[in-house]
């Protein structure tokens, strides 16, 4: 039986049939699910929804108080007992810190990741055996940084030039995969596996001639055919290494597949694609289109999300894409915004209240065309609002300097 109940009446063991409202307004990527763990229970109690729809045929019903009326003596005795505290939300494994506090550690992790990937990929290009001993430790560090503050590392991964794209793209996809995995409630070994998969997903490009891989002009049909071989070549490289698990092999081979079957190399579609391959497709495309390439300037973070939203029905899994947007925001870190007040500001952090009201660093007056004292502004507090997304090149601004990264 489907029934509507008050959120306060929800309890573990219920089957959530539907959480009505825009998917941006609550923390769940699934439309319906069994409420069987404390983490989801705590999320549900704190998502500001008044009513929830449950299915009593698949889970528990609301508790009905059927106790007989008690005597006044019994009530008096109960009143003398100490009150029983309601269960409190479970604490996180580690305490969160601010972006500023985490940024230093995030920079160190990011630089270390670049060195590890550059060395590993260069060894593969020279025909050496793949050595991935450091990869697991690196993914653990990335995961811990994201647990302390998601925004710090996510701010750094978009910073790359076209010369170092191949290496830092793999680092970025690793970070995005771990962050997305956390949003999708992956944990433990699963989270580590998707991180390793992100770091190794493009290793097949080391088998592609450099003059083709870094060609600044349009590729010929034959050159494009060679580039499209990198998933199979990467799979063969990883398959020869006994430490690499099936998740990394899967993402390496299938991160260019599409939900409509028009991807490559195997033209898989729909349910034939694993969750990990679907995650890899979203993370790979986002970082690719939001990065400068030798043949193309990057789209801004917000523009990249807008473009992907237009493609999502055929290209991406809708549920995974929605979870990805919740992970990085509608206005991802680094987006330059113009406010109704005429001020310009750069997104430095996502608000926990709404994806449409990020935290920004205001620094420029568009009306006066001059710099103004920097100020941190939380748009969720309603003091100002977004008018438009701006192109930093139009204003000749380096947003990474404004962000302090």
C-alpha positions in Angstrom: 0.0 0.0 0.0 1.3 3.4 -1.0 0.7 6.0 1.7 1.8 9.6 2.6 3.4 10.1 6.0 5.0 12.9 8.0 8.8 12.9 7.7 9.0 12.7 11.5 7.2 9.3 11.4 9.8 7.7 9.2 11.8 4.8 10.7 14.4 2.3 9.6 12.9 -0.6 7.7 10.4 1.5 5.7 10.4 1.4 1.9 10.6 4.9 0.5 8.4 5.0 -2.6 8.8 8.6 -3.5 10.3 11.8 -2.2 8.4 14.5 -4.0 10.0 17.7 -5.1 12.9 18.7 -7.3 15.8 16.3 -7.2 18.1 19.3 -6.4 16.3 19.9 -3.1 17.1 16.6 -1.4 20.3 14.5 -1.1 19.1 11.2 -2.7 19.9 10.1 -6.2 17.5 7.1 -6.1 13.8 7.6 -6.7 12.8 4.7 -4.4 14.7 2.6 -1.9 14.6 0.5 1.3 15.6 2.7 4.2 17.9 0.2 5.9 20.9 2.2 7.1 21.5 5.0 9.6 23.3 7.2 7.1 20.2 7.4 4.8 17.9 7.8 7.8 19.9 10.8 9.1 19.9 12.4 5.6 16.1 12.0 5.3 15.5 13.6 8.7 17.6 16.6 7.7 16.4 17.3 4.1 13.6 19.7 5.0 10.8 17.6 3.4 7.5 17.6 5.4 6.0 14.5 3.8 7.3 11.2 2.3 5.5 8.5 0.4 6.1 4.9 1.6 5.2 1.5 0.3 4.0 -0.7 3.2 4.0 -3.8 1.0 7.8 -3.6 0.7 8.7 -2.3 4.2 7.5 -1.3 7.6 4.4 0.9 8.3 4.0 3.8 10.7 4.0 2.8 14.3 0.5 3.1 15.8 0.2 3.6 19.5 -2.3 1.0 20.6 -1.4 1.0 24.3 -4.4 1.1 26.7 -5.1 4.2 28.7 -2.9 4.3 31.8 -3.9 5.2 35.3 -3.0 8.6 36.7 -0.6 6.8 39.1 1.3 5.2 36.2 1.5 8.5 34.4 2.9 10.1 37.5 5.5 7.4 37.8 6.5 7.9 34.2 6.8 11.6 34.7 9.4 11.0 37.4 11.6 9.0 35.1 14.5 10.8 33.3 13.6 11.7 29.6 14.9 9.4 26.9 16.9 11.2 24.3 16.0 10.8 20.7 18.7 9.1 18.5 21.2 11.6 17.1 22.5 11.5 13.6 25.6 9.4 13.2 28.9 11.3 13.2 31.1 11.3 10.1 34.4 9.4 10.1 36.4 12.6 10.2 35.6 16.2 11.1 35.1 18.5 8.1 37.4 21.5 7.7 37.1 24.7 5.6 38.4 25.1 2.1 41.2 27.3 3.3 42.3 24.7 5.9 42.3 21.8 3.4 43.8 23.7 0.4 47.4 23.3 1.4 47.0 19.5 1.8 45.0 19.3 -1.4 47.8 21.1 -3.3 50.3 18.6 -2.0 48.2 15.6 -2.9 47.5 17.1 -6.4 51.2 17.6 -7.0 52.1 14.2 -5.8 49.4 12.7 -8.0 50.8 14.5 -11.0 54.2 13.0 -10.4 53.0 9.5 -9.8 50.9 9.5 -13.0 53.5 11.2 -15.1 56.2 8.6 -14.1 53.8 5.7 -14.5 52.5 6.7 -17.9 56.0 7.5 -19.1 57.3 4.1 -18.1 54.4 2.5 -20.0 55.2 4.5 -23.1 58.8 3.3 -22.9 57.6 -0.3 -22.7 58.2 -0.9 -19.1 55.9 -3.0 -16.9 53.1 -1.1 -15.2 54.0 -0.4 -11.6 50.9 0.6 -9.6 52.1 0.2 -6.0 51.6 3.9 -5.3 48.2 4.2 -6.9 46.2 2.7 -4.0 47.9 4.9 -1.4 47.4 8.0 -3.6 43.6 7.2 -4.0 43.4 6.8 -0.2 44.9 10.3 0.3 42.5 11.8 -2.3 39.5 10.1 -0.6 40.5 11.5 2.8 41.0 15.0 1.4 37.5 14.9 -0.1 36.1 13.6 3.2 37.6 16.6 5.0 36.4 19.1 2.3 35.1 18.2 -1.1 35.7 21.7 -2.6 39.5 22.0 -2.2 40.6 19.2 -4.5 37.7 19.8 -6.9 38.9 23.4 -7.3 42.4 22.2 -8.2 41.7 19.5 -10.7 40.5 21.9 -13.4 43.8 23.8 -13.4 45.9 22.3 -16.2 47.4 23.5 -19.5 47.3 21.7 -22.8 50.8 20.4 -22.4 50.1 18.4 -19.2 46.5 17.5 -20.1 47.0 13.8 -20.6 48.5 13.3 -17.1 46.4 15.8 -15.1 43.2 14.6 -16.9 43.7 11.2 -15.3 44.2 12.8 -11.9 41.1 14.9 -12.4 39.0 11.9 -13.4 40.2 10.0 -10.3 39.2 12.9 -8.0 35.8 13.3 -9.8 35.2 9.5 -9.6 35.8 9.4 -5.9 33.7 12.5 -5.2 30.9 11.0 -7.4 31.2 7.7 -5.7 30.7 9.3 -2.3 27.6 11.0 -3.6 26.3 7.6 -4.8 27.0 6.1 -1.3 29.9 3.9 -2.4 32.4 3.3 0.3 35.4 1.2 1.4 36.8 -1.0 -1.4 34.3 0.2 -3.9 35.3 3.9 -3.5 39.0 2.9 -3.8 38.3 0.9 -6.9 36.6 3.7 -8.7 39.4 6.0 -7.8 42.0 3.6 -9.2 39.9 3.2 -12.3 39.8 6.9 -12.8 43.5 7.3 -12.5 44.2 4.5 -15.0 41.2 4.9 -17.4 43.3 6.7 -20.2 46.5 4.7 -19.9 45.9 3.3 -23.4 46.8 6.7 -24.8 50.4 5.9 -24.0 50.2 3.4 -26.9 49.1 6.2 -29.3 51.9 8.1 -31.2 52.5 11.5 -29.6 52.3 13.4 -32.8 48.7 12.2 -33.2 47.8 12.5 -29.5 49.0 16.1 -29.4 48.1 17.2 -32.9 46.7 20.8 -32.8 44.8 20.5 -36.0 41.8 18.4 -36.9 42.6 14.6 -37.0 42.3 12.7 -40.3 39.8 9.8 -40.4 42.8 7.4 -40.1 44.3 9.3 -37.1 40.9 9.4 -35.3 40.6 5.6 -35.8 44.0 5.2 -34.1 43.0 7.4 -31.2 39.8 5.5 -30.7 41.9 2.3 -30.1 43.1 3.6 -26.8 40.4 1.9 -24.7 41.4 -1.6 -26.0 45.1 -0.8 -25.8 44.7 0.4 -22.2 42.7 -2.7 -21.3 45.5 -4.9 -22.6 48.1 -3.0 -20.6 46.0 -3.3 -17.4 45.1 -6.9 -18.1 48.8 -7.8 -18.0 49.1 -6.5 -14.4 47.7 -8.9 -11.9 47.1 -6.2 -9.3 44.5 -4.4 -11.4 40.9 -5.3 -10.6 37.8 -5.7 -12.8 36.5 -2.2 -12.1 39.6 -0.6 -13.5 39.5 -2.9 -16.6 35.8 -2.1 -17.1 36.2 1.7 -16.9 39.3 1.7 -19.1 37.5 -0.2 -21.8 34.1 1.4 -21.6 34.4 5.0 -20.6 33.6 6.1 -24.1 30.5 4.1 -24.4 27.1 5.9 -24.4 23.7 5.0 -23.1 22.2 5.1 -26.6 24.8 2.6 -27.9 26.6 5.2 -30.1 29.9 5.1 -28.2 32.9 3.0 -28.7 34.7 0.5 -28.8 31.9 -2.1 -28.3 28.8 0.1 -28.8 27.3 -1.1 -25.5 24.1 0.6 -24.3 21.7 0.8 -21.4 21.8 -2.0 -18.8 24.8 -3.6 -20.5 26.9 -0.8 -19.0 28.0 -1.1 -15.4 27.6 1.7 -12.9 31.3 2.2 -13.0 31.4 2.6 -16.7 28.6 5.1 -16.5 30.4 7.1 -13.8 33.6 7.0 -15.9 31.8 8.4 -19.0 30.4 11.4 -17.1 33.7 12.3 -15.3 35.8 11.8 -18.4 33.6 14.1 -20.6 33.2 16.8 -17.9 37.0 17.2 -17.4 37.7 17.0 -21.1 35.3 19.7 -22.2 36.2 22.0 -19.2 40.0 21.8 -19.9 42.2 23.6 -22.5 43.3 21.2 -25.2 45.9 21.6 -27.9 43.1 22.0 -30.4 40.4 23.7 -28.4 39.8 26.2 -25.6 38.0 25.0 -22.5 34.3 25.7 -21.8 33.7 27.2 -18.4 32.6 24.9 -15.6 29.0 26.0 -15.6 28.8 26.0 -19.4 30.2 22.4 -19.4 27.4 21.3 -17.1 24.8 23.0 -19.3 26.2 21.3 -22.4 26.2 17.9 -20.7 22.6 18.4 -19.5 21.6 18.8 -23.2 23.3 15.6 -24.1 22.4 13.5 -21.1 19.4 11.5 -22.5 21.5 9.8 -25.2 25.0 10.1 -23.8 24.8 9.7 -20.0 22.9 7.7 -17.4 20.4 10.2 -16.0 20.7 9.1 -12.4 24.5 9.2 -12.5 24.5 12.6 -14.2 22.1 14.1 -11.6 24.4 12.7 -8.8 27.4 14.3 -10.6 25.7 17.7 -10.7 25.0 17.4 -7.0 28.7 16.6 -6.5 30.2 19.6 -8.3 27.2 22.0 -8.4 25.3 23.7 -11.1 27.8 26.5 -10.8 31.0 24.5 -10.1 34.0 25.9 -8.3 35.8 28.4 -10.5 32.6 29.7 -12.2 32.6 33.5 -12.7 29.2 35.0 -11.8 27.7 38.4 -12.3 25.3 39.3 -9.4 22.2 41.5 -9.6 24.1 44.1 -7.6 26.6 44.4 -10.6 29.4 42.7 -8.7 31.5 39.8 -10.1 32.4 36.9 -8.0 34.1 33.5 -8.3 32.5 30.3 -6.9 34.7 28.9 -4.2 32.4 26.4 -2.5 29.1 24.8 -2.8 26.3 25.7 -0.4 24.8 22.8 1.6 21.4 24.4 1.4 21.0 24.7 -2.4 22.9 24.0 -5.6 21.6 27.3 -7.0 23.1 29.5 -4.2 26.9 28.8 -4.0 29.4 30.5 -1.8 31.4 33.1 -3.9 34.3 35.5 -3.5 33.2 38.9 -4.7 36.1 41.1 -6.0 35.1 43.3 -9.0 32.4 45.9 -9.9 31.2 45.4 -13.4 29.4 48.7 -13.4 32.5 50.7 -12.3 34.8 48.3 -14.2 37.2 48.2 -11.3 38.4 45.9 -8.5 36.7 46.2 -5.1 37.7 44.8 -1.7 37.3 41.0 -1.7 34.3 39.6 0.3 33.0 36.1 0.9 29.3 36.0 0.1 27.0 33.1 0.8 24.2 33.5 -1.7 21.9 31.1 0.3 21.4 33.9 2.8 19.6 36.0 0.2 21.8 39.1 0.3 22.3 39.0 -3.5 21.5 36.7 -6.4 22.9 35.5 -9.7 22.3 37.4 -12.8 24.5 35.6 -15.3 27.5 33.4 -15.8 30.4 35.4 -17.2 33.5 34.5 -19.3 36.7 35.3 -17.4 38.5 36.1 -20.7 36.0 38.9 -21.4 37.0 40.6 -18.2 40.7 39.5 -18.5 40.6 37.8 -15.2 42.5 34.8 -13.8 39.9 33.3 -11.5 42.4 30.8 -10.0 44.3 33.8 -8.4 41.0 35.1 -7.0 40.3 31.7 -5.5 43.7 31.6 -3.9 44.8 28.5 -5.8 
